[in-house]
Every structure is written in structure tokens, then in C-alpha cells.
């Protein structure tokens, strides 16, 4: 049942990507609506797949690498869907959905047997802590994509090279606003997740701060994105400068999600 839901969600995501690309080149409103509908269907089916995985393991469905990747893909899709509807822009879809497909396909095709849950990795507090942290990473990833698109479009406009694809992009100001909205989601999610993590650590070990490298880099990530939100409001930093800063900030997120999780952290592995 879980595999069927995974494959169904993957099919909806793939169809959504195809329609988003079609919409980007053809700019047909109906095709854009179909793309969004397919994405919504994929998000719903993917959620059901995650819940089926949770029931199978008797705990949160993302305590292993592939489960974490699947949740990341789902939250990236859901975050993009929310940002798209809020700003009423579909042209970014073709550049976000490939990452969603990559993470979901990795879990659907390569995930081994679902592991047994660790005794500590259970309960709603842990689930909210992990979900919030991965939501933050997904939102920051989306802001990275949007900032790269801003820089690409800005370069093409400055060089007076406006092709069909660039012409369909949202205005530079809209891309910047979408990126800022995504960072705001990420900052709120990360702050909430860190607070829940402190409460969870206190319940397990009797202290709110453990000094784990993951905690240190999470605080650093929160600070640099708060700094981005601060300087992005200043006229002198708007535009390409803030986009470059957002791209640079995401390098810290990647380091935190990979090197820190796998090699430095004692209490975190996949979130």
C-alpha cells in the first residue's frame, strides 16, 4: 500500500512538472491550472504515503535517510504550492519540481526495509521538532532556487538577452518577494523546531542545551537568515545583493544537513 501511494505521488509530481514546463512555454492559463492541480494531488498522495509509512514503523516516518528525504520532498512541494498560490505565479514550478521528484524517487525506488523506531524517536513532540526543522530546510531550498532564478534573469536583462523562458519569468521584484516569503517561512519553522528540540532534550537528558554541533549550526543558520531578512529591507541591499546573500546562506544549510548530520552531530542524523 505504501509503495502504491509513493508511486502514485511520484506520477502526479511528474505530470505536474510536464504541465508546468508546457505552461512556461505556452503561457496557457488552463495548463497552468492543471499543473497546480496535479501538484496538489501529488502533495495529498505523498502525505498519505508518509502516514502509511508512519503506521508501518509505529513512529515518525522519517527517522532514516530515505524517510527524511521523502519528507523533505513533500515539504518542498507543499511550501512551493503555498508560495505559488500566495503570489499567483506558476513560472517557477519547472525549476522546483525536479528537486521534489529527485527526493521522492530516491525514497520510492531505493529505500530498504523500513527500520524499527528508536525508543526516543517517538511522540508528537519529537515529530513536530523534526517536521519543523525539515520544513525550514525545504523553505530555504526554495528561497535558494528563487534567488538563483533572480540572478539569472537579472543577468539576461542587463545583457539584453530575453528569450522565451526568461520572458515568462515573474518580474524581478516578484521573485525577490517570493524568496523573502520563503525565508520567512523557514525562519519561523526553524525557530519553532529549535524550541521544541530544547524541550525534548530537557525531557530526555534534563537540560535544554546539549552543545551538539547541530544546535550550534542551527543557531548560526537562524542568525544568517534573520540577517538576510534585515538587510533585504534596505534599499541598498535589495535585488542582486540580497539574492547573492541568500544563495550563500544556503551553503550553510547544505553543510548543516550533510556534514554536520552525518559526521559531527551525536543526536541528529537525518533532520
TORKOL-4160 file (C-alpha; in steps of 0.2 Angstrom, whole numbers, padded with zeros to 4 digits, m for minus):
271
<pt num="1" X="0000" Y="0000" Z="0000"/>
<pt num="2" X="0014" Y="0012" Z="0005"/>
<pt num="3" X="0023" Y="0009" Z="m0012"/>
<pt num="4" X="0007" Y="0011" Z="m0022"/>
<pt num="5" X="0005" Y="0028" Z="m0014"/>
<pt num="6" X="0023" Y="0033" Z="m0016"/>
<pt num="7" X="0022" Y="0028" Z="m0035"/>
<pt num="8" X="0005" Y="0037" Z="m0037"/>
<pt num="9" X="0013" Y="0053" Z="m0029"/>
<pt num="10" X="0028" Y="0052" Z="m0040"/>
<pt num="11" X="0017" Y="0050" Z="m0055"/>
<pt num="12" X="0007" Y="0066" Z="m0050"/>
<pt num="13" X="0023" Y="0076" Z="m0047"/>
<pt num="14" X="0030" Y="0070" Z="m0064"/>
<pt num="15" X="0014" Y="0075" Z="m0073"/>
<pt num="16" X="0014" Y="0092" Z="m0064"/>
<pt num="17" X="0032" Y="0095" Z="m0070"/>
<pt num="18" X="0027" Y="0092" Z="m0088"/>
<pt num="19" X="0012" Y="0103" Z="m0087"/>
<pt num="20" X="0022" Y="0117" Z="m0078"/>
<pt num="21" X="0035" Y="0116" Z="m0092"/>
<pt num="22" X="0021" Y="0117" Z="m0105"/>
<pt num="23" X="0014" Y="0132" Z="m0096"/>
<pt num="24" X="0031" Y="0140" Z="m0096"/>
<pt num="25" X="0032" Y="0139" Z="m0114"/>
<pt num="26" X="0014" Y="0141" Z="m0119"/>
<pt num="27" X="0008" Y="0153" Z="m0105"/>
<pt num="28" X="m0010" Y="0144" Z="m0106"/>
<pt num="29" X="m0020" Y="0148" Z="m0091"/>
<pt num="30" X="m0029" Y="0131" Z="m0091"/>
<pt num="31" X="m0012" Y="0121" Z="m0092"/>
<pt num="32" X="m0006" Y="0131" Z="m0078"/>
<pt num="33" X="m0021" Y="0126" Z="m0068"/>
<pt num="34" X="m0019" Y="0108" Z="m0072"/>
<pt num="35" X="m0001" Y="0109" Z="m0067"/>
<pt num="36" X="m0006" Y="0116" Z="m0050"/>
<pt num="37" X="m0020" Y="0103" Z="m0048"/>
<pt num="38" X="m0008" Y="0089" Z="m0052"/>
<pt num="39" X="0004" Y="0096" Z="m0039"/>
<pt num="40" X="m0010" Y="0097" Z="m0026"/>
<pt num="41" X="m0014" Y="0079" Z="m0029"/>
<pt num="42" X="0004" Y="0074" Z="m0028"/>
<pt num="43" X="0005" Y="0083" Z="m0011"/>
<pt num="44" X="m0010" Y="0074" Z="m0004"/>
<pt num="45" X="m0005" Y="0057" Z="m0010"/>
<pt num="46" X="0013" Y="0060" Z="m0003"/>
<pt num="47" X="0005" Y="0064" Z="0013"/>
<pt num="48" X="m0005" Y="0048" Z="0014"/>
<pt num="49" X="0011" Y="0038" Z="0009"/>
<pt num="50" X="0021" Y="0046" Z="0024"/>
<pt num="51" X="0006" Y="0042" Z="0036"/>
<pt num="52" X="0006" Y="0024" Z="0029"/>
<pt num="53" X="0025" Y="0023" Z="0032"/>
<pt num="54" X="0022" Y="0030" Z="0050"/>
<pt num="55" X="0009" Y="0017" Z="0054"/>
<pt num="56" X="0021" Y="0003" Z="0047"/>
<pt num="57" X="0035" Y="0008" Z="0058"/>
<pt num="58" X="0025" Y="0014" Z="0073"/>
<pt num="59" X="0033" Y="0030" Z="0074"/>
<pt num="60" X="0038" Y="0045" Z="0064"/>
<pt num="61" X="0041" Y="0041" Z="0045"/>
<pt num="62" X="0057" Y="0050" Z="0043"/>
<pt num="63" X="0070" Y="0044" Z="0056"/>
<pt num="64" X="0080" Y="0036" Z="0042"/>
<pt num="65" X="0089" Y="0044" Z="0027"/>
<pt num="66" X="0076" Y="0039" Z="0014"/>
<pt num="67" X="0061" Y="0044" Z="0025"/>
<pt num="68" X="0069" Y="0061" Z="0029"/>
<pt num="69" X="0072" Y="0064" Z="0010"/>
<pt num="70" X="0054" Y="0059" Z="0007"/>
<pt num="71" X="0048" Y="0072" Z="0020"/>
<pt num="72" X="0059" Y="0085" Z="0013"/>
<pt num="73" X="0052" Y="0082" Z="m0004"/>
<pt num="74" X="0034" Y="0083" Z="0002"/>
<pt num="75" X="0038" Y="0099" Z="0012"/>
<pt num="76" X="0047" Y="0107" Z="m0003"/>
<pt num="77" X="0032" Y="0103" Z="m0014"/>
<pt num="78" X="0019" Y="0110" Z="m0001"/>
<pt num="79" X="0029" Y="0125" Z="0003"/>
<pt num="80" X="0031" Y="0130" Z="m0016"/>
<pt num="81" X="0012" Y="0127" Z="m0018"/>
<pt num="82" X="0008" Y="0139" Z="m0004"/>
<pt num="83" X="0021" Y="0152" Z="m0011"/>
<pt num="84" X="0014" Y="0150" Z="m0028"/>
<pt num="85" X="m0004" Y="0152" Z="m0023"/>
<pt num="86" X="0000" Y="0167" Z="m0012"/>
<pt num="87" X="0010" Y="0176" Z="m0026"/>
<pt num="88" X="0000" Y="0169" Z="m0040"/>
<pt num="89" X="0015" Y="0164" Z="m0050"/>
<pt num="90" X="0017" Y="0147" Z="m0059"/>
<pt num="91" X="0033" Y="0150" Z="m0069"/>
<pt num="92" X="0044" Y="0144" Z="m0055"/>
<pt num="93" X="0037" Y="0127" Z="m0055"/>
<pt num="94" X="0048" Y="0119" Z="m0068"/>
<pt num="95" X="0063" Y="0123" Z="m0058"/>
<pt num="96" X="0057" Y="0117" Z="m0041"/>
<pt num="97" X="0048" Y="0100" Z="m0046"/>
<pt num="98" X="0064" Y="0092" Z="m0052"/>
<pt num="99" X="0071" Y="0093" Z="m0034"/>
<pt num="100" X="0054" Y="0086" Z="m0027"/>
<pt num="101" X="0055" Y="0072" Z="m0040"/>
<pt num="102" X="0073" Y="0068" Z="m0035"/>
<pt num="103" X="0070" Y="0066" Z="m0017"/>
<pt num="104" X="0053" Y="0057" Z="m0018"/>
<pt num="105" X="0060" Y="0045" Z="m0031"/>
<pt num="106" X="0075" Y="0041" Z="m0020"/>
<pt num="107" X="0063" Y="0035" Z="m0006"/>
<pt num="108" X="0051" Y="0026" Z="m0018"/>
<pt num="109" X="0064" Y="0016" Z="m0028"/>
<pt num="110" X="0079" Y="0014" Z="m0016"/>
<pt num="111" X="0073" Y="0014" Z="0001"/>
<pt num="112" X="0077" Y="m0003" Z="0010"/>
<pt num="113" X="0066" Y="m0011" Z="0023"/>
<pt num="114" X="0058" Y="0002" Z="0035"/>
<pt num="115" X="0069" Y="0002" Z="0051"/>
<pt num="116" X="0062" Y="m0001" Z="0068"/>
<pt num="117" X="0060" Y="0015" Z="0078"/>
<pt num="118" X="0072" Y="0021" Z="0091"/>
<pt num="119" X="0064" Y="0022" Z="0108"/>
<pt num="120" X="0067" Y="0041" Z="0109"/>
<pt num="121" X="0061" Y="0044" Z="0092"/>
<pt num="122" X="0043" Y="0044" Z="0096"/>
<pt num="123" X="0029" Y="0055" Z="0102"/>
<pt num="124" X="0021" Y="0071" Z="0095"/>
<pt num="125" X="0035" Y="0082" Z="0102"/>
<pt num="126" X="0048" Y="0073" Z="0093"/>
<pt num="127" X="0038" Y="0073" Z="0077"/>
<pt num="128" X="0034" Y="0092" Z="0077"/>
<pt num="129" X="0053" Y="0095" Z="0081"/>
<pt num="130" X="0059" Y="0085" Z="0066"/>
<pt num="131" X="0045" Y="0091" Z="0054"/>
<pt num="132" X="0048" Y="0110" Z="0058"/>
<pt num="133" X="0067" Y="0108" Z="0056"/>
<pt num="134" X="0065" Y="0099" Z="0039"/>
<pt num="135" X="0051" Y="0112" Z="0034"/>
<pt num="136" X="0064" Y="0125" Z="0037"/>
<pt num="137" X="0077" Y="0117" Z="0026"/>
<pt num="138" X="0064" Y="0115" Z="0012"/>
<pt num="139" X="0059" Y="0133" Z="0013"/>
<pt num="140" X="0077" Y="0138" Z="0012"/>
<pt num="141" X="0080" Y="0127" Z="m0003"/>
<pt num="142" X="0065" Y="0135" Z="m0011"/>
<pt num="143" X="0072" Y="0153" Z="m0007"/>
<pt num="144" X="0089" Y="0147" Z="m0015"/>
<pt num="145" X="0080" Y="0142" Z="m0031"/>
<pt num="146" X="0071" Y="0158" Z="m0032"/>
<pt num="147" X="0087" Y="0168" Z="m0029"/>
<pt num="148" X="0096" Y="0159" Z="m0042"/>
<pt num="149" X="0082" Y="0162" Z="m0055"/>
<pt num="150" X="0083" Y="0181" Z="m0049"/>
<pt num="151" X="0101" Y="0182" Z="m0053"/>
<pt num="152" X="0099" Y="0173" Z="m0070"/>
<pt num="153" X="0085" Y="0184" Z="m0075"/>
<pt num="154" X="0094" Y="0199" Z="m0069"/>
<pt num="155" X="0110" Y="0195" Z="m0080"/>
<pt num="156" X="0100" Y="0191" Z="m0095"/>
<pt num="157" X="0090" Y="0208" Z="m0094"/>
<pt num="158" X="0106" Y="0218" Z="m0091"/>
<pt num="159" X="0114" Y="0209" Z="m0107"/>
<pt num="160" X="0098" Y="0212" Z="m0116"/>
<pt num="161" X="0096" Y="0193" Z="m0119"/>
<pt num="162" X="0077" Y="0190" Z="m0116"/>
<pt num="163" X="0072" Y="0173" Z="m0123"/>
<pt num="164" X="0055" Y="0164" Z="m0122"/>
<pt num="165" X="0059" Y="0156" Z="m0105"/>
<pt num="166" X="0066" Y="0172" Z="m0097"/>
<pt num="167" X="0051" Y="0182" Z="m0104"/>
<pt num="168" X="0039" Y="0170" Z="m0094"/>
<pt num="169" X="0048" Y="0173" Z="m0078"/>
<pt num="170" X="0040" Y="0183" Z="m0064"/>
<pt num="171" X="0046" Y="0201" Z="m0063"/>
<pt num="172" X="0062" Y="0203" Z="m0053"/>
<pt num="173" X="0053" Y="0211" Z="m0039"/>
<pt num="174" X="0041" Y="0197" Z="m0038"/>
<pt num="175" X="0055" Y="0184" Z="m0037"/>
<pt num="176" X="0063" Y="0194" Z="m0023"/>
<pt num="177" X="0047" Y="0194" Z="m0013"/>
<pt num="178" X="0044" Y="0176" Z="m0016"/>
<pt num="179" X="0061" Y="0172" Z="m0010"/>
<pt num="180" X="0059" Y="0183" Z="0005"/>
<pt num="181" X="0042" Y="0174" Z="0009"/>
<pt num="182" X="0050" Y="0158" Z="0008"/>
<pt num="183" X="0064" Y="0163" Z="0020"/>
<pt num="184" X="0051" Y="0170" Z="0032"/>
<pt num="185" X="0043" Y="0153" Z="0032"/>
<pt num="186" X="0060" Y="0144" Z="0035"/>
<pt num="187" X="0065" Y="0156" Z="0049"/>
<pt num="188" X="0048" Y="0153" Z="0059"/>
<pt num="189" X="0049" Y="0134" Z="0056"/>
<pt num="190" X="0067" Y="0133" Z="0062"/>
<pt num="191" X="0064" Y="0144" Z="0077"/>
<pt num="192" X="0049" Y="0134" Z="0082"/>
<pt num="193" X="0059" Y="0117" Z="0079"/>
<pt num="194" X="0074" Y="0123" Z="0089"/>
<pt num="195" X="0062" Y="0127" Z="0104"/>
<pt num="196" X="0054" Y="0110" Z="0103"/>
<pt num="197" X="0071" Y="0102" Z="0102"/>
<pt num="198" X="0076" Y="0111" Z="0118"/>
<pt num="199" X="0061" Y="0104" Z="0127"/>
<pt num="200" X="0063" Y="0087" Z="0120"/>
<pt num="201" X="0082" Y="0087" Z="0126"/>
<pt num="202" X="0076" Y="0093" Z="0143"/>
<pt num="203" X="0064" Y="0078" Z="0144"/>
<pt num="204" X="0077" Y="0065" Z="0139"/>
<pt num="205" X="0093" Y="0072" Z="0147"/>
<pt num="206" X="0087" Y="0085" Z="0160"/>
<pt num="207" X="0095" Y="0100" Z="0151"/>
<pt num="208" X="0089" Y="0112" Z="0137"/>
<pt num="209" X="0105" Y="0114" Z="0128"/>
<pt num="210" X="0117" Y="0099" Z="0124"/>
<pt num="211" X="0131" Y="0108" Z="0115"/>
<pt num="212" X="0128" Y="0097" Z="0100"/>
<pt num="213" X="0136" Y="0104" Z="0084"/>
<pt num="214" X="0119" Y="0103" Z="0076"/>
<pt num="215" X="0112" Y="0115" Z="0089"/>
<pt num="216" X="0127" Y="0127" Z="0085"/>
<pt num="217" X="0124" Y="0127" Z="0066"/>
<pt num="218" X="0105" Y="0128" Z="0068"/>
<pt num="219" X="0108" Y="0144" Z="0078"/>
<pt num="220" X="0120" Y="0150" Z="0065"/>
<pt num="221" X="0108" Y="0146" Z="0051"/>
<pt num="222" X="0094" Y="0156" Z="0060"/>
<pt num="223" X="0105" Y="0171" Z="0063"/>
<pt num="224" X="0111" Y="0172" Z="0045"/>
<pt num="225" X="0093" Y="0171" Z="0038"/>
<pt num="226" X="0087" Y="0184" Z="0051"/>
<pt num="227" X="0101" Y="0195" Z="0044"/>
<pt num="228" X="0096" Y="0192" Z="0027"/>
<pt num="229" X="0078" Y="0197" Z="0031"/>
<pt num="230" X="0085" Y="0213" Z="0039"/>
<pt num="231" X="0097" Y="0219" Z="0025"/>
<pt num="232" X="0084" Y="0214" Z="0012"/>
<pt num="233" X="0073" Y="0228" Z="0018"/>
<pt num="234" X="0086" Y="0241" Z="0015"/>
<pt num="235" X="0086" Y="0249" Z="m0002"/>
<pt num="236" X="0105" Y="0247" Z="m0005"/>
<pt num="237" X="0104" Y="0228" Z="m0002"/>
<pt num="238" X="0088" Y="0225" Z="m0012"/>
<pt num="239" X="0090" Y="0215" Z="m0029"/>
<pt num="240" X="0105" Y="0205" Z="m0034"/>
<pt num="241" X="0115" Y="0208" Z="m0017"/>
<pt num="242" X="0101" Y="0201" Z="m0006"/>
<pt num="243" X="0099" Y="0186" Z="m0019"/>
<pt num="244" X="0118" Y="0183" Z="m0018"/>
<pt num="245" X="0117" Y="0183" Z="0001"/>
<pt num="246" X="0103" Y="0171" Z="0000"/>
<pt num="247" X="0112" Y="0159" Z="m0011"/>
<pt num="248" X="0127" Y="0160" Z="0001"/>
<pt num="249" X="0117" Y="0157" Z="0016"/>
<pt num="250" X="0110" Y="0141" Z="0008"/>
<pt num="251" X="0128" Y="0134" Z="0008"/>
<pt num="252" X="0127" Y="0134" Z="0027"/>
<pt num="253" X="0110" Y="0124" Z="0026"/>
<pt num="254" X="0118" Y="0111" Z="0015"/>
<pt num="255" X="0133" Y="0109" Z="0026"/>
<pt num="256" X="0122" Y="0108" Z="0041"/>
<pt num="257" X="0111" Y="0095" Z="0033"/>
<pt num="258" X="0125" Y="0084" Z="0027"/>
<pt num="259" X="0142" Y="0086" Z="0035"/>
<pt num="260" X="0135" Y="0090" Z="0052"/>
<pt num="261" X="0121" Y="0077" Z="0052"/>
<pt num="262" X="0132" Y="0063" Z="0046"/>
<pt num="263" X="0149" Y="0066" Z="0054"/>
<pt num="264" X="0148" Y="0079" Z="0068"/>
<pt num="265" X="0131" Y="0078" Z="0077"/>
<pt num="266" X="0129" Y="0065" Z="0091"/>
<pt num="267" X="0110" Y="0066" Z="0092"/>
<pt num="268" X="0105" Y="0070" Z="0075"/>
<pt num="269" X="0107" Y="0060" Z="0059"/>
<pt num="270" X="0093" Y="0064" Z="0046"/>
<pt num="271" X="0085" Y="0080" Z="0052"/>
